[in-house]
Amino acid sequence: MSQAVEVRRIDTSCRATLDETVAFLVDAFLDSPLFVTAFPSEPTRGSVLRTLFDALVDDTTRFGGLHIASCDAVIVGALLWYGPGAYPMTLSRILRQLPRFFAIAATSPRGVLELRRAQQAFELRRPKEPHAQACWLAGRAGERVGVQLARALMREADNND
C-alpha cells in the first residue's frame, strides 16, 4: 500500500458514492463461493448482487452504518454493519425492501433458498444479547484495509455504549 488510506463513514447524501460502493461490493463478492453456489450464472449473479447490495446499502445507511476505505478518491474497502438492536431487519424494514427481494426471488428462486439456508446457519451462531453486527466486509486485494474498517466500527460501537 503506497498511498494513505482514508476510512470514513459514508455520506448518505451523495448518491454517486452509494452507487460506487454498491459496485465495489458486487465486484468483491462476485466470485464468493456462497454466491457462486446460489447463482451459478455470472450475469444472473451480478444482477442479483447489485439488487442485494443496493438494498443492504440503503438499509445500513438508515439503520446502521457504512464505512468505506478510499485511496486517491477510489473505494478500496467497505464495511456494512448494524448497531445493537438493529439486526436482524424488522418487518417494516423487510417490507420496505420487498420489491428488491422479490426481484431477486424472480431471478432465481433456487438461489434465494440457498441464501436463506446460509442465513439460517449464521443466525444459529449469532449471540442473543445486543451487539454491533458487522454484516459485509470487503477490501481490494493488497490494500489491507479490513483492520482499519473494523477499528472504525469498534470506535463507533464503543462511543454508543
Secondary structure, DSSP 8 states (H G I E B T S, - for coil): --S--EEEE--TT-HHHHHHHHHHHHHHHTT-HHHHHH--SHHHHHHHHHHHHHHHHHHHHHHEEEEEEEETTEEEEEEEEE-TT--S--HHHHHHHHHHHHHHHHH-HHHHHHHHHHHHHHHHHS-SS---EEEEEEE-TT---HHHHHHHHHHHHHHT-
